[in-house]
């Protein structure tokens, strides 16, 4: 999906199924679907495919899928750089008459073709794919506008008459590539923040399992842990899962889980959280929760759900974007017809119609809101702030008082003596020692 219109079309396709309520988030390219037993996963996938896209069911609650895009983010950077370098002389020659020379139009034509065709390939590909399914999106506007400007200008160069719009086609392509690249970079950054949170968990664990030779320590993947397993946790290792200490004593660094800045002393009978770092002693922990039931997995799911959710302003943006493209195309057609009926030249009519398409292309409305939510929740997770849903972000602007339930969350974790008061006759140095 490349724009809010894409997300709206997938959402309509899913919601057309009986018993299905779906919300599709463009920024994370994910659909949250609630359905009854009469609808299977295969039917949901077919509904997405009929809208012109591919989909897969996310399995585990903590799974974070890789970015799926028509054109990988790694390919956007060379397209952006190459197009920008080619566009610079196009703009210079087109906008500064003093620099124009005999045959300059052919030079600008040669420079603009690779910008529109190669640089704008992501937009053209998406527009054609949508057209095959009888749909129009923001990419349709981009593709139509830039190709129309290029072709009109090419005719003007060949005939030697008419205004040239090569700089329009070149600059719009570069600007939109810049926006697409910034969007993909924001997605990767937010995804990395969530992965950092997930990587707090251990990858495997040393478990005491009974075999033919009695109890034996065996290292198993986290996925193979079961409730009741006894896990051996040595200094420097992370607690593999939520549980209770049954032997030993240590100090656990739980800052990533609870915000507590100083290591917490634990002994037999103490509850511990998966992801906490064991600092000093060896302990045996009996697993009480595993997999998606652990607090770390639930924290990760909170962030994932918040990123996939929609704020109220985003729902408004989606509704507008769903009808935005057809309306713009109709306005462009009416503009062309209106100028021609008013007796204006074909060149003037075409210029006005292309202007409508070009100006409407970027449509930050459908892109900025989901990307802002994605980055905000991801950055929050990176800083240890878990945002439960997008509505929280909208409410933050109205907060004037924050109440903390303990001071440890907002301190630096470095203990110092601020002052000392002793009884008369006592030596302050002795008391301090």
N, C-alpha and C positions, 0 to 999 in steps of 0.2 A: 504494500500500500504506500502511496506517495503523497496523498493529500486527504483532507477531511471528507471530500466527496467519495473517495474510495472506501473509507471506513463506514460512511453512512450507507453505501450500497451493500456492503457485507452485512451490516447490522440489519438492514431491511430483509435481506435474503434469509438470515437466520430466524428473525422474528416472524417470517411468513409461515414457518412450521407451527403446527398446533402444539400448544403446551410449552412453547419456548419463549423465554425472555432473555435477550442477549444485549450486552453493551460492548462495543468495540472501541478500543483505545488505539489511536493512530501512533502515538509516540512509542509505545512498547510493542506495537503490532500484535496485540493479544485481544481475544474475545473472552469475556466472562459470561458463561451460559448457564442459566437455570432451566431445567427441563424435567418433565415427568418420565415415567418408565416407558411410555409409548414411543419415545424418540430415542434412537440409538446414536452412538458416536459417528457411525458411518453416514447416517442421514445428515448429521450436522456438517461433516466434512464435504459431502456432496453439495450441500447448500452453498458453502463457501466457494467450491470449485465452479458452480454454475454462475457465480457472480464474477468469475474470472481470476480467482486467486487460489493459492495452495494453502493448506493448513495441516496441522498435526496436533494431536491431543497431548497436553502436558501431563506427564505421569505424576511423579512424586511432588509433594507440596513444596519442597525446597528446590526443585529443578528450575533453573533459569535459562531459557532457550537462547541460543545465539541469535544475533540480528539476522533477519531474513529481508533482503532487499532485492529489487530487480537488478540493480547495479551495485555491487559491493562497494563499501565506503572507500576501500583502498584504490578503486578505479576513479573515484571522483577527484582525488587530489591532482593526478596528472592531467585530467581533463580541464580542471579549473586553472591550473598554472599555464598549460598550453594555450587555452582560450584567452586568458588575460594577456599573455605576451603578444598574441596575434591581434587582439582587440586594440591595444595601445596605438599602433600606427593607423588603424582604421579610423579611430576617433580623431586622432590628430589631423589626418588628411581631410576628413569630412567636415570638421568644425573650424579649421583655420584656412580660409581661402588663400592666404598668402603662400601657403606651403603646397598648394595644388599645382600640378604640372600637366603637360600634355599626356593623356592616357592614364591619369591617376585613378580614374574610375575602374579600369581593368585591374589595377594593382589591388585596390580595396576589395573588388569582387573576388579575386583569388585568395585574399586573406580571410574573407568572411565565410566562404564556403566550408572550410574545415571547422570553423567555430560552430556554425549552425548544425552541420551534419554530424561531426565527430563529438564536439563538446556538448551539443544538445541531444545526443543519442539517448540518454536516460529518459528525457521527456518524450521524444518521438516514439520510443519503444512502448512506454506506458500508454501513450495516446492511442497507438494502433491496437494494443491489447484490449484497451477499454472499448474501442470502436468495434472490435470483433464481437463484443458482448452487448452492443447497442447502447453503450454508455459514454458519457463525457465527464471529464474531471478537470482539475486545474492544469494537468499536463496537456490536455486538449487545447486549452487556451494558449499555453506556452508554445506548443508545437505549431498551431495554426498561425499565431501572431508572428513568430520568427520566420517560418517558412514563407509566409505571405510577403513579409517585408523583403526577404532575400529574392524571391522570384520576381516581384514587382521591380526591384532595383536592377535585377539582371536584364529584364526586358528594356528598362530605361538605358542601360549601358549599350545593349545591342542595337537599339534604334537611335541612340544619340539624343533622345528627347525624354524629358520627365525628371522628377526629383529622385535622388538616390537616398535610400533608407538603410544602407548597409550598417551604419553605426548603431542604429536602433536594434537590428537583429543581433549584432555582436554584443552590445552592452547588456541587453536583457538576458541573453544566454549566460554571460559571465556573472551577472548579479544573482540569477536564480541558481546557478551552480554553487555560488558562494553560500547562499542560504541552505541548499541541500547538504553541502559539506558540513556547515556549522551544525545542522540538525543531526547528522550522523555522528559527529564528534560528541555532541551532547548525549546522544543515546549510549555511546560507548562509555563515556565517563560515568553516567548514572548506573549502567550495568556493572562497571568495575566496582563501584561503591557497594553494590549488593553482593557481588562475589567476595569482596573483602569481608563482609559480615558473615557469609557462609563459611569462609575459610577459617573462621575462629574455631570451628569444630575440628575434632581429631579425625584423621582419615582411617585409622585402625586402632585396635585396642588389645592389650594383653589380658586375656580372660582365663580364669581358672575353670577348666572343664574336666569332668571325670571320664577317664578312659580305662583300658584294660589294666594299666599300671597304677590306677588310682588318680588322684587330683594332679593335673599337669597344666602348666601355664602355656596357653596357645594364643598366638596373635591372629586376630580375625578382622576382616573389614567391618566398618561401622554398621553396614547394612545387615550383617549377620548377628548383631547383638540382639539378645532377647531379655525381656523383663525377668529379673531374678538372677541374671549372670553376675558373677563377682569379677570386677575389673581391677587389675593391679595398676596403680598410677604412681610413677616414680617422679622425683624432682625434675622440673623442666618440661614435663609432659602436660598436656591439657586433659581435663576430665572428659572422658569420651561421651558420657550421657548423663542425664539427671539421675540422681540416686542418693543413697544414704551411706555414710562411712560406717563400716563394721569393724575396722581394725586400723590402728595407727593414728597419728596426729600430724597436722601440717598447717601451713598458712597458704591460703588461696588468693590469687589475684583475680578478683571478680569485676574489675573496673569496666570491662567491655560489656558485661551483662547487667550490672546494677548501678554503675556510676560510682561505686565505693572506691575511693582513691587509694586507700591503704589495704594491704593484704589482710585477710580475715582468718583468724585462728579457728580451726575446726578439729573435732575429735570424734570419738565413737558416738554414733547417734545423730550426728549433724547432717542436715540436708545439703547437698551440693548440686551445682548446675553444670551441665555440659558446656564446654567452652572455657571454663575457669582454668587458670594456669596454676599448676602445683609448684610452689616455690622451694620448699625445704625438705619435708619428710615423705616417706613412702606410706601410702594408704591403700586399703582395700575398700572398694565402693560397690555396693549392691545396686544394680540398675533398677529403677522404679518406673522410668519412662524412656522409650526409645523411639528413634525415627522422627516422624512428623509430630509426635506428642511432646518432644522436649521443648524447653523454653526458647532455645536458640532457633529451632525450626519454626516455632510460632512467631518469633521476632522477624525472621526472614520473610515469613508469609505476610505479616502485617505490611512490611515495606513493599513487597510484590503487589499485594492487593491495592495498596494506596497508589502505586504507580499505574496500575491497570484501571483504577477508578476514574470517575469524571466529576469535576466540580460543576456547580450550577452554570457558571459562565461558559464552560466548555460545551455543555448540552445546548446552550443557546447558539454557540458558534457552529456546532454540528448541524443544527436545524437550518441555519442560514446557508452554510456551505452546501447542503444537500440540494438546494435549488439555485445556488449561486451561478454555476456554470451554464445550465440551460438558459437562465435569464440573460447572462452576458452575451451568449451566442445570438439570442433573439434581438437584443439591443444592437449588436454589431450589424446584423442583417437589416434591421430597420433603419439604422444610420446610413448604410450604403444606399438603400432604396430611397430614403428621404432626400439625400443630397442629389441623387440622380433625378428624382421627380422635381426638385427645385431648380433644375436646369444647370446644375454645376457640372464641371468636367468629371470624367471618370477618375482622373488622377486625384482630384480633391475628395471625391466620394470614397475612393479606396483608402486614402490617407486617414480620413475620419474613422472608417470602419476598423482599420488596423489599430488605430490609436485606442479604440475601445478594448480590443483584445489585449493589447500590450499593457495598458494601464491596469487591467483587471488581473493580469497573470499572477503576481506574487501571492496575494491573498494571505496575508499574515494572520488573519482572523482564525483560520482553521488550523494553523500550525503552531502559533506562539503559545496558546494556552496549554495544550497537552505536553509540549516540550518543557514549559516552565514547571509543570507538576512533576514531570519525570526527573528533571534536574534537582528540583527542590527536595523531593523525597530521597533521592539518591545521595545528595550532599548531606542531608540530615542524618542518614544512616552512617555516613562516613564519620560524622562528628559525634555519634552516639545518641542522636535524637531520633526517636521512632515516631513517624507521622502515620496515624492510623487510617485516615482517609483524606481525600482532597479537600473536603469541606473545612477541615482544620486549617489548611493554608489560607482559605478565604476569610476565616474568622480571626486570624492572627492580627489583622490590621486594627481590630476593635479592642484588643487586650491592653489594659492600662495597669494591671496589677498581676504579678506572678507569685504564687505561694509555693514554697518548697517544703517537703515533709521532713527533710533532714539537711544538716549543713554539709555532710560529707560530699554531696553531689556537686557543690559549688566551690569547694576549696581546692587548693593546688595539690594537696597530698603531702606536702612537706611540713612536718611538725616543727615548731619553734617555741621557745619560752618567751612570752611577751613581757612578763614581769614577775616579781617574787616578793611576797610579804611574809615576814617571819615574826614569831613572838619575841618580846624583849629578852635580851640575853642570848639569843641563838645566833650562831654564825651563819650568814646567808650562804657562804660558799659550801659549808658542811651540809646544810639543808639541800642545796641544789645538787650536790654530789649524791 
